[in-house]
């Protein structure tokens, strides 16, 4: 893996920001329809404080079928360009397919964001062979690009926390066996995926159980449906304030990485949360001193 931001730098008390860069045309909130737009989005995100950029070529939800070849063609030119223009940034690729992961690693990606919970077990072996990191997620057994519907957890049941923690731990152990270094394994409770709003909220309420493991926690909650439902049938464009509230809570509970569409707002939320907790100092303090 090339030099730049390392996963070990992301930890409780010093969380890293992972910027969402969707090289798609149909994502639920923001898309970069061309490679040029995606590269410009990376430029903006890094200027605003992102240390990681997560480049995806397929919408998470239902939509037109995207072939392996098309996904590779969407993400790899962007990865190659970012390697040249932003060598300090860790490049993540959001994919569940080992063929895409292989091409992305060859192009310069340093992290595989497997948002579909090991549906392709070969993905971890790709990470191991290339010496890159992997995100272990939990989807409750969903197939890629499907929506949760009447899952088995009770509305307020703590079973969802137990099952999610067991699921991501199992995938982390599989990644270790596949040759991924322990310090390059990240776990993601994955709110909304295979979970209803009550269950996603329960995960955030008990995030300490995840941050108490040996693995850094990634939280991907940016403008998600459960936030919209808490606010009251709010569309993605109306979910920023709710997302920032959840982000501050997640940082206080030991999350090591925040995946976001809104880097500047997230950076401000992290700065204030850490300053209140005494884990960081204010950047400019002259009020009342002059």
Buried (B, 14 or more C-beta within 10 A) or exposed (E): BEEBBBBEEBBBEEBBBBBBBBBBEBBBBBBBEEBEBBBEBBBEBBEBBBBBBBBBBBBBEEBEEBEBEBBBBBBBBBBBBBBEEBEEBBBBBBBBBBBBBBBBBEBBBBBBBBBBBBBBEBBBBBBBEBEBBBBBBBBBBBEBBBEBEEBEBEEEBEEBBEBBBEBBBBBBEBBBEBEBBEEBBBBBBBBBBBBBBBBBBBBBEBBEBBBEBEBBBBBBBBBBBBBBBBBEEBEBEBBBEBBBBBBBBBBBBBBBBBBBBBBBBBBBBBBBBBEEEEEBEEEEEEEEEE
